[in-house]
Amino acid sequence: MGQPKEEVKEQKLTFEEYIAKEQENDQKYEYYDGFIVAMSGGTLNHARISKNLVSKVDAILEKQGDKCEIFGSDAKLAIEIKNSYVYPDAMIVCGEIEESKHQNHALTNPKIIIEVLSKSTKGYDKQGKFFLYMLVASLEYYVLIEQEEPKIHLYHRIKTSLTQEEKEEGKTESLWQFETLTGIDKTLSFPTLDLEISFTDIYRKIKFENS
């Protein structure tokens, strides 16, 4: 993900104050039930990986007939059950886009969420943010991409049967499969979307620290 600055506003903001602050400052902030974190830029490798991924997946999806669409880090995700609004590095949505009832242009129904790991946010992306993303009922895959080596962590939800009422309440009684893929010869695959992308495409022009 884009790197949050260390400063978090201590005084809680209403949702309206949060939106106004973004508009007034022309700055992206993630919002966690009243508290905000300003988003700052990442490394060149972070930018390259994000660009490689979005451009390649976009080309693949276009060939498939635009049933799904990929969004970069400017797209906001609303997790309304937790009153939170965040900016993943990339999201893939299939079918009709569902927007937040509180803010237009904030998505609520991604099938895939992708974060490019940064040293400062790696722990939070792997734990805190994952628990937050688990509450997104539409989510099937959560992807964490390492910068320092060709390694990707993939979480795949195995859905259990929930009633419509349970879904509306935000319950996600699901199991998750986890695997780590390592090596530039690997491929990142999403079988339920008939989508795959090679590590060589994801890590194009990346120079690893140990190479």
Secondary structure, DSSP 8 states (H G I E B T S, - for coil): --EEEEEE-SS---HHHHHHHHHHHT--EEEETTEEEEEE---HHHHHHHHHHHHHHHHHHHHTTSSEEEE-TTSEEEEGGGTEEE--SEEEEESS--B-SSSTTEE---SEEEEE--TTTHHHHHTHHHHHHTT-TT--EEEEE-SSSSEEEEEEEE-----HHHHHTT----EEEEEEEESTT-EEEEGGGTEEEEHHHHTTT---TT-
